[in-house]
Every structure is written in C-alpha cells, then in structure tokens.
Amino acid sequence: MTQVTDQRATAPGAVPTVSSPAPLRPSPDFGPLDTMRGWAVTAFLTMIAAVTRFTNLDYPTDARTPVFDEKHYAPQGWQMLTGGGVEDNPAYGLVVHPPVGKQLIAMGEAIFGYNAWGWRFASAICGTLLVLLVIRIVRRMSRSTLIGAFAGILLIADGATFVSSRIGMLDIFITLFATAAFGCLIVDRDEVRARIARADAEGRIDASPWGPRLGVRWWRFGAGILLGLACGTKWSGMYFVLAFGLLSVGFDLVARRAYGVRRPWIGTAIRDIGPALYALVLVPLGVYLATYWAWFSSEDGVYRYAVGNQVGRDGPWSWIPGALRSLWFYSGETLGFHEGLTNSAGNHHPWESKPWTWPMGLRPMLYHYADNGVTGCGQNQCVKAMMLVGTPAIWWIAFPVLGWGLWRIVARRDWRYTAVLVGYGAGLIPWFFTLDRQMYYFYAVALAPFLVMAIALVLGDILGPVRKVPIRRSTAGTFLPELPSERRSLGLLAVCIYLGLVIANFIWLWPILTAMSITPGSWHAHLWLPSWR
C-alpha cells in the first residue's frame, strides 16, 4: 500500500510520522441493508415477469403438437413420466443430452398432461425465477435495490430469455442453474469477507502466515450442486464449472490480501484450493451422476448394459463398476454424435449462427412460422411467427458495455465487472474452439443474465453516487433541505430514457416473440437486419 510522510509538527531530527492515504482494511460492507424494500421490489418485478411468461403459454403449437426442438424434449419428458424415468430418441438412435432438463419438463407434464402447458410449464417457472435471481444478485453486488431493479426490468424485456421461458427446450434450465450458482458464489464472497473481518477484529489474522481458516462454506457447496444440475442439463455446464472455480479461488485470494495476510498466495493454495475443488468439481460430478438415477436403475435404458455387449468385460478398466463404464461408453457415443454435426461433414441449417454473432444477436432463431390458413390480422393474408431474438436495445450495446467493464476492471479494479465478465465469458468463449460444428443462437441464452447484469452496473455508474448539495440560505436565515446533485438528476434522466427505450423495443417485438397474427408487411417490418431473414 502506498504510504506518505506527514511532515506537520515534526521537530528537526525527529522521525517523521507515517500515514496512509487509504484504509488499511476494507470497509465492513457485506451486503445491502434495506431488506423489506428490497424484497418488495423483487416481488413486484417477479410478478410482472410471471405475467409475461405465463400469458398464453400454450400458444403457438403445430396443430397441438410441439414446435421446433420441443419435438425432441416434450416426448422424452413424457417417456420419462410413463416409462420408468428413462427416455430414448428414435430420430438419432441415442439420447443426445443429459436428463435434468427433460426431468423438469416431465414434472410439468405430470401436472397438466401431454400438452403445451405441460411441456412448457417448467420453462416458464424457471424463466420467472431467473428474473428474481438476477434482481437479487445485482442488488447484492451493487449494494443498491434500485440497480437490482434495473437488472430485473432489463431481463423481463429481453426477447431471448422471454421466448426461452415459453418453449419446452433446455436452454432456460442451464441458464437458471448457471446464474443461481453465480449468485451463490457472490453470497459466499460476502460471507468469506465477513469471517475474515471477524478474525481481524479478534486479532487472529497474524496467527498464521497463511491467514485464518474459513470453515464450512455452504453457499459454495450450493453452487456446486447447481453446477452439477447445469451439467446434468447440457454438457456446456462444464464451462461454468471451470470459470466459477477460478472465480471463487480468486475471490479468496483477493480477500486474504485485502486483510493483510502475510502470505496470501500460499494461504490461498493451502486453505482454499482444496475445498474449492471439492465443492466446485467433486460435488458437481456427484450430482451429475445422481441425475442418471433412473438410467442406472433401468433395464432398458440406452446403452445401460454396454459392458458385455458393446464393451468387453475385461481390460485395464474392469475394476470400475459396469454401470459407470456403460455410462462412459454412452457418453462417448453422445460426444461422437455432437462431434459429427459439423459443417465440413455437410451438416448445415438455415438458421445456424456462429458465436461471434451472439453478443449482438445478429442471427436469431426462427422457432415457428405459418402463413397458411392464418387469420385475425384484418387482411386476407396473415402470418404468425415465433422468433428467438434478443431485444436490440439490450443486445446491440453489448460491446460498449463489455468495453466499459474491462476499463473498470483495469482502471478501478472493480470486482463486480470481473465477476460478471467471467460468467459472460464462460457462456461465450469456449464455443470459439469448435467453430466447425453446428451452432445456434439459443446457445447464447446463457449470456443474457450476465449481459443485463453488466448493463445494470453501467446504469449505476451513469446514475452516479448519492450526493446531495445544500441549496442557498433562505430569507429567514436558515438552510433549506438538501437536494440531489445535478449530476445524479441528469444520470437518472438518462437511465429512465434508456429503460423506456428497452421497454418500447420489447413491446414492438412482442408480435414476433409470441406468434401473434400480423400482416406480411408487419412481419417484414419487424425484421430489422438482413441476417434476421
């Protein structure tokens, strides 16, 4: 820490007094304090999210059958419900994703039956909970209920998460689990700092050069469970396991340094890395295996008895239980299927997109389109379409927002942007290493929560800190009450204009997000870019 010498009242030959321009310890700030107001705002915005996600949830359908890739997951969920918990995929000869998402779809079908409400109910629940989580996470990171509300409004009005919350596919599930795991690590960060602050106050920081032990960390354990569920939905959850493991250890290292631990790097290596590997690697692995409980107990699951059939019983791995070896073979077949879906092998889709288009949503995904026999638009010819497209007022500013976040990290060491950009990077960067395979914009749904978190933090920076300025003395000789500064008032105006633009943009897109009956001219007017066609 930089120190300065105070020369005041120093006699000739005396030793100068050494002082620091910054506090020797972080301020004891471990979370926002407006509990009741925070929950009231969260509940109100979550209720709005629920209304938008559940209204006409059973529309559209393809003659009362699933649309787009619902045609895979809705039947598989029903098979789980009626066939002992296992599913198959006759179209490809094997099941291409782990079971958690389809188990959630099956829960909705158990309540409502095999219909659109049934296979979309779990998605709508998870999409609503996602809004709640983002509000609470941003509120905790920013220490501001207002900025948390900004994030909630943005996510409610995001077309990508909105559509994903209203269709029986897997993307909203992995997005929810990854975001929830991220939130657990943010709470864990605050708890770790509170424990180290307590140890510092009690004089135990210097008891060991490695710093204090941090005890059982249940929030990090919860993050591990959620990451296991993310991997049990799609294997891309493994990207978040790696990123969040590094983020958690980084939080611990910075905390030990902030509180003056003498050897923070070694302390982190000894005290924190081992428990982090347990909580964020072994626990997710155990949860992932547990999600296959029905497959393990089945007699006719796909490749359930690969050992002895497709795989020999002997060999160097024969000591591993046959069920686990069969699952390993099954996973290898699934991986081979995904690896074969490459452009170089001739696999192309008219709505395919690559990851460099995802930050701005330049190539959306058309889930449903009909122009035959459609009525209700007031003309002879009507169309209806359901398109997965991110609200441009949100997605088109991704690069400036990410750039601002990087600047804050470098210039201000702002941990909030570091955390958010780690989550965003985990959902985007790994896809650049497999560019030959087929990819679609719905893979980018996992980016949406982290994008709106970053935008909300930027809006907080635009709003500025809470500063009040006294106005002039009144005629009676007393000071009148203080007023907000002009800087904050202008910031609030800019933020309100932007949020109004986002909401207006979302309302404009509503017809092509919900398959409303519109004229062909209106349909084309909604396709803002050539790449949207």
matplotlib code that plots the C-alpha trace (Angstrom):
import matplotlib.pyplot as plt

x = [0.0, 1.3, 2.3, 3.0, 5.0, 3.3, 5.8, 3.5, 4.7, 7.9, 10.9, 14.3, 15.9, 12.6, 11.3, 8.6, 5.1, 4.0, 0.3, -1.6, -3.9, -6.2, -7.7, -5.6, -8.7, -11.8, -14.9, -17.2, -19.8, -21.2, -24.5, -27.4, -29.4, -32.9, -34.3, -38.0, -37.9, -35.5, -37.9, -40.9, -39.3, -38.1, -41.6, -43.3, -40.9, -41.0, -44.8, -44.6, -42.2, -44.6, -47.4, -45.4, -44.1, -47.3, -49.8, -51.0, -48.2, -50.0, -49.6, -48.3, -48.3, -48.1, -51.7, -51.4, -48.1, -44.7, -42.8, -39.2, -36.9, -39.8, -40.5, -37.5, -37.8, -41.6, -41.9, -38.8, -40.2, -43.4, -41.4, -39.7, -43.0, -44.6, -41.6, -39.8, -37.8, -35.8, -36.1, -35.0, -34.5, -35.5, -34.5, -30.9, -30.6, -29.5, -30.3, -28.1, -28.4, -28.3, -31.7, -32.2, -34.0, -36.3, -37.0, -38.2, -40.3, -41.8, -42.8, -44.9, -46.4, -47.3, -49.4, -51.0, -50.7, -49.1, -50.0, -48.3, -49.0, -47.4, -44.2, -43.7, -44.7, -41.2, -39.6, -42.0, -41.3, -37.5, -37.7, -39.6, -37.2, -34.3, -35.6, -35.8, -32.3, -30.8, -32.5, -31.1, -27.6, -27.2, -28.7, -26.1, -23.2, -24.2, -25.5, -28.5, -32.1, -32.5, -29.8, -31.1, -34.4, -32.8, -31.4, -34.8, -36.6, -33.9, -34.3, -38.1, -37.9, -35.2, -36.7, -34.2, -34.9, -38.6, -39.0, -36.8, -39.1, -42.1, -40.9, -40.1, -36.4, -33.3, -31.6, -33.6, -32.8, -29.0, -29.2, -31.1, -28.7, -25.6, -27.0, -28.0, -24.5, -23.1, -25.4, -24.3, -20.6, -21.4, -23.0, -20.1, -17.7, -19.5, -19.6, -15.9, -15.0, -17.2, -15.4, -12.0, -13.1, -14.2, -10.9, -9.1, -11.2, -10.3, -6.6, -6.3, -5.1, -1.5, -2.0, -0.8, 1.1, -1.5, -4.4, -7.5, -9.3, -12.7, -14.8, -17.7, -19.0, -22.5, -23.1, -20.2, -21.4, -24.8, -23.1, -21.5, -24.9, -26.3, -23.4, -24.0, -27.6, -26.3, -24.0, -26.9, -28.9, -26.3, -22.6, -21.8, -22.4, -18.7, -17.6, -19.2, -17.6, -14.1, -14.9, -16.6, -14.0, -11.3, -13.6, -14.1, -10.4, -9.7, -12.2, -10.4, -7.0, -8.1, -9.9, -6.7, -4.6, -7.1, -7.0, -3.2, -2.5, 1.3, 1.5, -1.9, -0.9, 0.4, -2.5, -5.0, -3.2, -3.2, -6.5, -8.8, -7.9, -8.6, -12.0, -12.8, -12.0, -14.3, -17.2, -17.0, -15.6, -16.4, -19.8, -20.9, -19.6, -21.6, -24.7, -24.3, -24.0, -27.0, -29.2, -28.9, -30.5, -33.4, -31.0, -28.9, -31.9, -33.4, -33.2, -33.8, -32.0, -29.9, -26.6, -27.4, -25.7, -23.0, -20.4, -20.6, -22.2, -20.6, -17.7, -15.7, -15.9, -12.1, -9.3, -7.4, -10.7, -12.5, -12.2, -14.7, -18.3, -20.0, -22.8, -20.2, -18.3, -21.6, -22.4, -18.9, -19.5, -22.9, -21.3, -18.7, -21.4, -23.2, -20.0, -19.3, -22.8, -22.1, -18.7, -20.2, -22.6, -20.0, -20.2, -17.3, -19.3, -22.1, -24.4, -26.0, -29.1, -30.7, -30.8, -27.3, -25.1, -21.6, -20.5, -19.1, -22.7, -24.2, -23.2, -25.4, -27.9, -27.1, -28.6, -31.7, -33.6, -37.0, -38.9, -42.3, -43.7, -47.1, -48.8, -51.4, -54.9, -53.8, -56.5, -57.0, -54.8, -57.5, -56.3, -56.8, -53.2, -51.8, -48.7, -47.6, -44.1, -42.2, -38.6, -35.9, -34.3, -32.7, -34.1, -31.8, -31.8, -30.2, -28.0, -26.8, -24.9, -23.0, -19.6, -19.6, -20.8, -18.2, -15.5, -16.6, -16.5, -12.9, -11.9, -13.4, -11.5, -8.2, -8.5, -10.7, -10.2, -13.9, -14.6, -18.3, -17.4, -14.8, -17.3, -19.9, -17.5, -16.2, -19.8, -20.3, -17.0, -17.9, -21.0, -19.3, -15.6, -15.4, -17.6, -14.9, -12.8, -15.3, -16.4, -16.9, -19.8, -23.4, -24.3, -27.4, -28.4, -30.3, -26.8, -26.4, -29.4, -26.9, -25.3, -28.4, -28.3, -24.7, -25.3, -28.1, -26.1, -23.3, -25.7, -27.3, -23.9, -23.2, -26.5, -25.5, -22.2, -24.3, -26.6, -23.6, -23.2, -25.7, -24.5, -26.6, -25.8, -27.3, -29.3, -28.8, -29.8, -33.5, -34.7, -35.3, -31.6, -32.0, -30.8, -33.5, -33.4, -30.7, -31.5, -29.9, -27.0, -27.4, -25.1, -27.3, -30.5, -29.2, -28.0, -31.4, -32.9, -30.6, -31.3, -35.0, -34.9, -32.8, -35.1, -38.1, -36.4, -35.9, -39.5, -40.7, -38.4, -39.8, -43.4, -42.6, -41.1, -44.0, -45.9, -42.9, -42.0, -45.5, -46.7, -49.4, -51.3, -49.8, -49.8, -46.9, -45.9, -45.7, -43.7, -41.1, -41.1, -40.0, -37.0, -34.6, -31.5, -30.9, -29.5, -32.8, -34.5]
y = [0.0, 3.4, 5.5, 9.2, 11.1, 13.6, 16.5, 18.6, 19.4, 17.5, 18.8, 18.8, 15.4, 13.7, 10.6, 11.6, 10.2, 7.7, 7.6, 6.0, 7.7, 4.7, 2.5, -0.5, -2.7, -2.8, -1.1, -3.6, -3.7, -7.2, -6.6, -4.2, -3.4, -2.3, -5.8, -5.2, -2.7, -5.0, -7.9, -5.7, -4.5, -8.1, -9.5, -6.8, -7.3, -11.1, -10.9, -8.9, -11.5, -14.2, -12.5, -12.1, -15.6, -17.4, -15.4, -17.7, -20.1, -22.9, -20.8, -21.4, -25.1, -27.1, -28.4, -29.1, -30.7, -29.3, -26.8, -26.8, -28.8, -29.3, -32.2, -34.0, -32.9, -33.0, -36.6, -37.6, -35.9, -37.9, -41.1, -40.4, -39.9, -43.0, -45.3, -45.6, -42.4, -43.1, -41.8, -42.6, -40.6, -42.7, -40.0, -40.4, -43.8, -42.3, -39.5, -36.5, -34.6, -35.4, -35.9, -32.9, -30.6, -33.4, -34.4, -30.8, -30.9, -34.2, -32.5, -30.1, -32.8, -34.7, -31.7, -30.7, -33.7, -34.0, -30.6, -27.2, -26.2, -29.4, -29.3, -25.5, -25.1, -25.8, -23.4, -20.6, -21.3, -21.2, -18.1, -16.3, -17.4, -16.2, -12.7, -13.0, -14.3, -11.5, -8.8, -10.2, -10.9, -7.4, -5.8, -7.6, -6.7, -3.1, -2.7, -0.9, -2.1, 0.4, -1.0, -4.5, -3.3, -2.0, -5.5, -7.1, -4.7, -5.4, -9.2, -9.0, -7.1, -9.4, -11.2, -14.1, -15.2, -14.3, -16.8, -19.4, -19.2, -20.0, -23.1, -26.6, -26.7, -27.0, -23.6, -21.8, -24.5, -24.4, -20.6, -20.7, -23.2, -21.3, -18.0, -19.4, -20.9, -17.5, -15.9, -18.4, -17.5, -13.8, -14.5, -16.8, -13.9, -11.6, -14.3, -15.1, -11.4, -11.2, -14.1, -12.7, -9.3, -11.1, -12.8, -9.5, -7.8, -10.6, -10.3, -13.7, -12.6, -13.0, -16.3, -18.0, -16.5, -18.2, -16.4, -17.9, -21.0, -20.1, -23.0, -24.7, -22.7, -23.8, -21.2, -22.5, -26.1, -24.9, -23.5, -27.0, -28.6, -26.1, -26.6, -30.3, -29.7, -27.4, -30.2, -32.6, -30.4, -29.8, -30.6, -26.9, -26.5, -27.7, -24.4, -22.7, -25.2, -24.2, -20.4, -20.3, -22.4, -19.9, -17.0, -18.5, -19.0, -15.5, -14.1, -15.9, -14.6, -11.0, -11.2, -12.6, -9.8, -7.1, -8.1, -8.1, -11.9, -12.2, -14.9, -14.7, -16.7, -19.7, -19.3, -19.5, -22.5, -24.3, -23.2, -22.6, -24.5, -28.0, -27.1, -25.3, -28.5, -30.5, -28.0, -27.0, -30.1, -33.2, -32.1, -31.3, -34.6, -36.4, -34.5, -35.2, -38.9, -38.8, -37.2, -40.6, -42.4, -43.6, -44.8, -46.7, -48.5, -49.3, -52.5, -51.0, -47.6, -46.7, -48.5, -49.3, -52.7, -51.7, -53.7, -57.2, -56.1, -53.0, -53.0, -56.0, -57.1, -57.4, -54.9, -52.3, -50.6, -53.7, -52.7, -49.9, -50.8, -51.9, -49.3, -46.4, -48.0, -48.2, -44.6, -43.7, -45.6, -43.9, -40.5, -41.3, -42.2, -38.9, -36.9, -38.6, -37.6, -33.9, -34.0, -35.3, -32.3, -30.3, -28.0, -29.8, -33.0, -31.3, -30.5, -27.1, -25.5, -22.3, -20.6, -21.7, -19.0, -18.7, -17.3, -14.0, -13.1, -13.9, -10.8, -8.6, -11.3, -10.8, -14.2, -15.1, -18.4, -18.9, -21.4, -21.3, -19.8, -20.2, -18.3, -20.9, -20.5, -17.8, -15.2, -12.4, -9.6, -7.8, -8.7, -11.7, -12.8, -13.2, -14.7, -15.7, -16.4, -17.1, -16.0, -16.2, -12.7, -10.6, -7.1, -4.9, -2.1, -4.6, -6.8, -4.2, -2.3, -5.5, -4.4, -0.9, -2.4, -5.1, -2.5, -0.3, -3.3, -4.1, -0.5, -0.6, -3.8, -2.4, 1.2, 0.8, -2.9, -3.2, -6.8, -6.6, -6.3, -9.0, -11.5, -10.7, -10.9, -14.2, -15.5, -14.0, -15.4, -18.9, -18.8, -17.5, -18.0, -21.9, -22.1, -20.4, -23.6, -25.7, -23.4, -26.2, -27.7, -26.6, -23.8, -21.8, -18.6, -20.4, -21.4, -17.7, -17.6, -18.3, -15.0, -12.9, -12.7, -11.7, -9.1, -7.4, -7.6, -5.7, -3.2, -2.6, -1.9, 0.6, 2.3, 2.5, 4.2, 6.6, 7.3, 8.2, 8.1, 9.5, 13.0, 15.9, 19.6, 22.3, 25.0, 28.7, 30.1, 31.1, 34.6, 33.6, 32.9, 29.0, 26.4, 24.7, 20.8, 19.4, 18.4, 15.7, 16.8, 17.9, 15.1, 12.4, 14.0, 14.0, 10.5, 9.4, 11.1, 9.2, 5.9, 6.4, 7.2, 4.1, 1.8, 3.3, 2.6, -1.0, -1.5, 0.1, -2.1, -5.2, -4.2, -3.7, -7.2, -8.8, -10.0, -12.0, -13.3, -14.7, -15.7, -13.1, -12.9, -10.0, -8.9, -9.9, -6.2, -6.0, -9.2, -7.8, -4.5, -6.4, -8.0, -5.1, -6.7, -8.8, -11.5, -11.8, -13.1]
z = [0.0, -0.9, 2.1, 2.5, 5.1, 7.3, 8.0, 10.1, 13.6, 13.1, 15.1, 13.5, 13.8, 14.8, 13.0, 10.5, 11.1, 8.5, 7.5, 4.7, 2.2, 2.1, 4.8, 5.9, 5.8, 3.5, 4.8, 6.7, 3.9, 3.4, 1.7, 1.3, 4.4, 3.0, 3.5, 3.3, 0.5, -1.4, -1.2, -2.1, -5.3, -6.1, -5.6, -7.7, -10.7, -10.4, -10.5, -13.8, -15.1, -14.3, -16.1, -19.2, -19.2, -18.4, -20.5, -23.4, -22.6, -24.7, -27.9, -30.5, -31.3, -34.5, -34.6, -30.9, -31.2, -30.1, -32.2, -33.3, -30.9, -28.5, -30.7, -29.1, -25.5, -24.9, -26.0, -24.0, -20.9, -21.4, -21.8, -18.5, -16.9, -18.3, -18.9, -15.6, -15.8, -19.0, -22.5, -26.0, -29.2, -32.2, -34.6, -33.7, -32.0, -28.7, -26.3, -27.0, -23.7, -20.0, -18.3, -15.9, -18.4, -19.6, -16.0, -15.3, -18.5, -17.2, -14.0, -15.9, -18.0, -14.8, -13.7, -16.9, -19.2, -22.6, -23.9, -24.4, -20.8, -19.7, -21.7, -21.2, -17.6, -16.1, -18.6, -17.5, -13.9, -14.4, -16.6, -13.8, -11.2, -13.3, -13.1, -9.3, -9.1, -11.3, -9.2, -6.0, -7.4, -8.9, -5.7, -3.6, -5.9, -6.3, -2.7, -4.3, -4.7, -7.5, -9.6, -8.9, -10.2, -13.3, -14.0, -13.4, -15.8, -18.5, -18.1, -18.2, -21.5, -23.1, -26.0, -25.9, -22.3, -22.8, -25.7, -24.0, -21.0, -23.2, -25.0, -23.9, -24.6, -22.4, -22.6, -19.9, -17.5, -17.9, -17.8, -14.5, -12.9, -14.0, -12.8, -9.5, -9.0, -9.8, -7.2, -4.5, -5.1, -4.7, -1.4, -0.5, -1.3, 1.2, 3.9, 3.5, 3.9, 6.9, 8.5, 7.7, 9.1, 12.3, 12.6, 12.0, 14.7, 17.1, 16.3, 14.6, 11.2, 12.1, 14.0, 10.8, 7.9, 5.6, 7.3, 9.0, 8.1, 6.7, 7.9, 6.1, 3.2, 2.5, -0.3, -2.3, -1.7, -3.0, -6.1, -6.7, -6.6, -9.0, -11.4, -11.3, -12.3, -15.1, -16.4, -16.0, -18.4, -21.0, -21.1, -21.7, -18.0, -17.6, -18.9, -15.9, -13.6, -14.7, -14.8, -11.4, -9.8, -10.8, -9.8, -6.3, -5.7, -7.0, -4.5, -1.7, -2.8, -3.0, 0.4, 2.1, 0.5, 1.5, 5.1, 5.3, 5.4, 5.3, 2.6, 0.8, -2.3, -0.3, 2.1, -0.7, -2.2, 1.2, 2.7, -0.3, -3.5, -2.0, -0.6, -3.9, -5.9, -3.6, -3.7, -7.4, -9.0, -7.0, -5.8, -9.4, -10.6, -7.9, -8.7, -12.4, -11.8, -9.5, -12.2, -14.1, -11.2, -13.4, -16.1, -13.5, -12.1, -15.5, -17.5, -21.0, -20.9, -23.9, -23.5, -19.9, -20.4, -22.8, -20.8, -22.1, -25.3, -26.9, -24.4, -23.2, -19.5, -19.2, -19.7, -17.5, -16.5, -15.5, -11.8, -12.4, -11.8, -15.0, -14.7, -14.7, -17.6, -19.5, -18.8, -20.0, -23.3, -23.6, -23.1, -25.7, -28.2, -27.4, -27.8, -31.2, -32.3, -31.4, -33.0, -36.2, -36.5, -38.4, -41.4, -43.0, -42.9, -44.8, -41.8, -42.4, -41.0, -42.5, -39.1, -37.9, -36.3, -35.0, -31.7, -33.0, -33.9, -30.5, -28.4, -30.6, -31.6, -35.3, -36.4, -34.4, -34.5, -36.1, -34.0, -35.7, -38.9, -40.5, -43.3, -44.5, -43.1, -40.6, -39.8, -37.4, -38.8, -40.7, -44.1, -46.5, -45.9, -42.4, -40.9, -37.4, -36.3, -33.1, -33.3, -30.7, -30.9, -28.2, -27.7, -29.8, -27.2, -24.9, -27.1, -29.6, -26.9, -25.7, -27.0, -25.4, -22.2, -22.2, -23.0, -20.1, -17.9, -18.9, -18.3, -14.8, -14.1, -15.3, -14.0, -10.9, -10.1, -9.9, -8.8, -9.8, -13.5, -13.1, -11.8, -14.4, -17.3, -16.1, -16.3, -19.7, -21.0, -19.7, -21.8, -25.0, -25.3, -25.3, -28.4, -30.4, -30.1, -32.0, -34.8, -37.4, -35.6, -36.0, -33.6, -32.9, -31.2, -28.5, -27.1, -26.3, -23.9, -21.1, -21.9, -21.3, -17.4, -17.4, -20.1, -18.2, -15.0, -16.8, -18.3, -14.9, -13.4, -16.2, -15.5, -11.9, -13.0, -15.2, -12.3, -10.1, -6.3, -3.9, -3.3, -2.0, -2.2, 0.1, -1.6, -0.6, 2.7, 2.9, 3.6, 7.2, 7.6, 7.8, 5.3, 3.3, 2.9, 0.7, -2.9, -5.1, -7.2, -10.8, -11.8, -10.3, -11.6, -15.2, -14.7, -13.6, -16.6, -19.0, -17.2, -17.4, -21.1, -21.8, -19.8, -21.6, -24.9, -23.9, -22.9, -26.1, -28.1, -26.3, -26.9, -30.6, -30.9, -28.9, -32.1, -33.4, -29.9, -29.3, -32.8, -33.0, -36.2, -38.2, -41.8, -44.1, -44.2, -40.4, -40.4, -42.7, -40.8, -37.7, -39.4, -38.9, -40.3, -43.5, -41.2, -39.5, -42.6]

ax = plt.figure().add_subplot(projection="3d")
ax.plot(x, y, z, "-o")
ax.set_aspect("equal")
plt.show()
